[in-house]
Amino acid sequence: MAEAKVLSNTVLKGILTDLLWLRGTCVDMDVVTQTGIFSVQNTTQNLPSGAYQWGFLFQFYYGSSLWMQIYIPHHSDLYVRIRYNAMTSVWRKLSSTST
């Protein structure tokens, strides 16, 4: 059985600091290699098919074989995908409903 790791305050602070860091404009969603927030423009490559082309990409990066991306366009639903062991999932659209 694998031994569990405990997140210390220092480790957690580092993760949250990296996640909330605005890294700049994303050129290609397939080659982002940092945790953080990236602006997305109409020149960004590998957007989800049919997605609005302006928004923000949130990436949780834990090496080339494990990451998660959340794309939040300015005007529409959000999209999620993950990469695990060199296999990248398709973009999944998470729809919202108005109340």
Backbone bond lengths (Angstrom), bond angles and torsions (degrees), N, CA, C in turn:
res aa  C-N    CA-C-N  psi(-1)  N-CA   C-N-CA  omega(-1)  CA-C   N-CA-C  phi
1 M - - - 1.445 - - 1.530 108.93 -
2 A 1.328 116.77 135.37 1.462 121.35 -178.92 1.523 110.87 -70.47
3 E 1.307 113.83 145.43 1.456 119.06 178.73 1.523 109.38 -83.02
4 A 1.317 117.41 132.06 1.464 122.19 -179.13 1.517 110.62 -72.64
5 K 1.342 114.94 145.50 1.456 120.65 176.29 1.521 109.02 -102.51
6 V 1.298 116.07 142.48 1.456 121.39 179.02 1.524 108.55 -102.53
7 L 1.336 115.94 131.10 1.456 119.87 176.38 1.518 108.99 -81.43
8 S 1.307 116.35 117.73 1.457 119.83 176.65 1.529 108.63 -82.28
9 N 1.305 116.21 167.06 1.463 120.20 177.52 1.521 111.07 -59.40
10 T 1.317 116.93 -37.13 1.461 121.04 -179.47 1.521 110.90 -65.16
11 V 1.329 117.02 -45.81 1.468 120.84 179.67 1.520 110.10 -64.54
12 L 1.319 117.46 -46.70 1.456 121.63 -179.75 1.529 111.10 -61.81
13 K 1.311 116.85 -40.95 1.468 120.69 177.82 1.526 110.79 -61.31
14 G 1.325 116.97 -40.95 1.461 120.73 178.42 1.509 111.98 -64.08
15 I 1.332 117.34 -42.87 1.469 121.69 179.64 1.523 110.13 -62.72
16 L 1.322 116.95 -48.24 1.467 120.48 -177.90 1.522 111.73 -67.36
17 T 1.322 117.15 -37.05 1.462 120.24 178.24 1.520 110.23 -63.66
18 D 1.338 117.48 -45.55 1.463 121.02 178.63 1.526 111.14 -63.20
19 L 1.328 117.22 -41.88 1.455 121.28 -177.35 1.522 111.68 -63.05
20 L 1.306 117.83 -37.61 1.460 121.71 -174.88 1.528 113.08 -90.06
21 W 1.312 117.77 7.91 1.454 122.53 -178.10 1.524 110.05 -87.09
22 L 1.354 118.04 123.21 1.458 121.92 175.92 1.522 107.73 -78.38
23 R 1.328 116.04 111.57 1.462 122.22 -171.67 1.518 114.04 -89.05
24 G 1.319 118.27 -13.72 1.458 120.42 -177.53 1.518 110.60 120.40
25 T 1.325 116.27 -160.04 1.460 121.93 -177.66 1.522 110.62 -88.25
26 C 1.313 116.03 134.74 1.460 122.23 177.14 1.526 108.97 -82.45
27 V 1.324 116.76 124.28 1.460 121.82 178.77 1.524 110.65 -86.86
28 D 1.344 116.88 -41.62 1.470 122.58 -177.47 1.524 108.46 -146.64
29 M 1.323 117.59 118.05 1.467 121.22 -177.16 1.529 113.10 -64.99
30 D 1.329 117.31 -19.89 1.466 120.20 -179.43 1.527 113.88 -80.03
31 V 1.315 118.27 -12.79 1.467 119.81 -174.46 1.533 114.08 -123.71
32 V 1.320 118.01 18.79 1.463 121.37 177.56 1.531 108.50 -72.31
33 T 1.330 117.33 128.09 1.466 120.71 -175.41 1.531 112.94 -123.98
34 Q 1.316 116.53 30.25 1.464 121.18 178.03 1.520 109.53 -139.46
35 T 1.314 115.81 151.84 1.455 120.91 168.85 1.515 107.53 -79.64
36 G 1.315 117.19 138.22 1.449 120.06 177.20 1.511 112.65 154.25
37 I 1.321 114.19 -169.95 1.456 122.94 179.31 1.521 107.59 -109.81
38 F 1.329 116.36 134.65 1.459 122.03 -179.72 1.522 108.80 -127.78
39 S 1.322 117.40 139.18 1.457 119.34 173.57 1.532 108.22 -78.54
40 V 1.326 115.43 146.24 1.459 122.30 -179.52 1.519 108.07 -118.49
41 Q 1.332 115.72 133.42 1.457 121.32 -179.55 1.515 109.71 -127.07
42 N 1.318 116.58 176.77 1.467 119.79 -177.41 1.524 113.04 -67.37
43 T 1.322 118.98 -6.98 1.463 122.11 176.72 1.534 112.15 -96.92
44 T 1.336 117.42 -6.35 1.468 121.12 179.96 1.527 109.62 -66.99
45 Q 1.325 116.60 134.86 1.460 121.65 -179.35 1.526 111.62 -93.56
46 N 1.325 116.19 155.16 1.465 125.10 175.90 1.524 114.29 64.42
47 L 1.333 114.56 37.94 1.464 120.57 171.17 1.528 108.86 -70.40
48 P 1.328 117.46 159.82 1.465 118.78 173.02 1.532 109.71 -59.46
49 S 1.310 116.36 142.17 1.462 121.67 -179.11 1.532 110.60 -58.93
50 G 1.329 116.24 127.01 1.453 121.70 177.46 1.517 115.37 80.45
51 A 1.333 117.89 0.29 1.473 120.80 -178.48 1.527 111.13 -76.84
52 Y 1.322 115.39 149.05 1.456 121.42 172.95 1.531 107.81 -60.18
53 Q 1.335 117.72 139.86 1.461 121.35 -168.37 1.519 115.95 -93.73
54 W 1.297 118.97 19.09 1.464 121.41 176.27 1.522 107.44 -134.66
55 G 1.326 117.39 132.24 1.459 120.33 179.73 1.516 111.73 168.06
56 F 1.339 115.71 -149.28 1.466 121.49 -178.50 1.523 110.77 -132.73
57 L 1.326 115.21 142.02 1.457 122.60 174.95 1.528 107.54 -109.79
58 F 1.323 116.17 124.51 1.461 122.32 173.16 1.519 106.86 -103.52
59 Q 1.315 117.30 124.18 1.463 119.42 179.52 1.527 110.45 -124.30
60 F 1.332 114.46 133.29 1.462 123.33 171.70 1.525 104.85 -106.20
61 Y 1.318 118.41 109.94 1.464 122.12 -172.42 1.518 110.00 -113.01
62 Y 1.337 115.58 126.00 1.456 120.63 178.17 1.524 109.35 -130.65
63 G 1.305 115.85 45.09 1.455 121.52 -179.02 1.515 111.25 101.36
64 S 1.329 115.98 168.78 1.463 120.71 -173.97 1.530 113.50 -66.61
65 S 1.340 117.58 -17.86 1.460 118.70 -178.41 1.532 113.52 -101.16
66 L 1.333 117.80 -0.69 1.461 119.54 -179.26 1.524 110.68 -150.28
67 W 1.329 115.49 112.91 1.461 121.24 173.54 1.519 110.34 -156.99
68 M 1.321 115.58 164.28 1.456 121.73 176.53 1.525 107.78 -135.11
69 Q 1.333 116.44 138.67 1.455 121.63 178.02 1.524 109.92 -123.39
70 I 1.329 114.53 139.55 1.455 121.91 173.05 1.524 106.32 -125.23
71 Y 1.331 116.11 119.68 1.456 120.60 178.22 1.523 108.52 -105.10
72 I 1.336 115.53 125.18 1.456 121.26 -179.61 1.534 108.50 -118.94
73 P 1.331 116.52 98.66 1.466 119.89 176.94 1.533 110.60 -68.51
74 H 1.328 116.43 157.98 1.463 120.66 178.53 1.527 112.32 -64.89
75 H 1.328 117.83 -33.42 1.464 121.54 -173.18 1.521 112.75 -131.86
76 S 1.299 120.31 63.35 1.465 119.32 174.04 1.518 110.36 172.61
77 D 1.317 115.02 -166.31 1.463 122.43 -179.51 1.530 110.16 -71.37
78 L 1.326 116.53 167.81 1.456 118.72 177.21 1.517 110.90 -102.75
79 Y 1.330 115.50 165.06 1.462 122.87 -174.88 1.526 109.25 -130.58
80 V 1.339 115.66 147.76 1.457 121.73 -178.50 1.524 109.48 -136.52
81 R 1.328 116.41 143.89 1.462 121.29 169.96 1.523 108.97 -152.47
82 I 1.329 115.83 159.57 1.459 120.99 179.35 1.530 109.65 -132.50
83 R 1.305 114.90 160.68 1.467 122.08 172.33 1.515 107.11 -127.30
84 Y 1.324 115.55 129.36 1.456 121.28 178.66 1.519 108.64 -143.07
85 N 1.310 117.24 125.56 1.471 122.77 179.86 1.531 112.85 49.82
86 A 1.315 115.40 53.10 1.466 123.53 175.84 1.533 114.13 66.18
87 M 1.321 118.38 12.97 1.463 122.15 176.81 1.530 108.11 -115.03
88 T 1.321 116.76 117.25 1.459 121.21 179.14 1.524 108.62 -99.90
89 S 1.330 116.05 128.18 1.464 120.17 179.16 1.522 109.97 -72.98
90 V 1.309 115.36 163.92 1.460 120.37 173.27 1.530 107.48 -72.60
91 W 1.318 116.00 158.90 1.451 120.03 174.21 1.526 108.70 -66.04
92 R 1.318 117.14 133.80 1.459 122.07 175.96 1.531 108.00 -111.56
93 K 1.307 115.84 126.54 1.460 121.69 -179.10 1.525 108.89 -86.93
94 L 1.309 116.00 127.59 1.455 121.91 175.94 1.517 107.25 -106.39
95 S 1.315 116.03 108.83 1.465 121.21 -174.99 1.516 110.94 -85.51
96 S 1.306 114.48 149.29 1.464 120.42 175.69 1.524 108.17 -114.40
97 T 1.301 115.73 157.11 1.459 121.37 176.35 1.511 109.06 -122.78
98 S 1.301 116.70 144.18 1.458 121.46 177.55 1.514 109.87 -83.70
99 T 1.322 116.17 144.68 1.469 120.20 176.35 1.493 110.74 -119.42
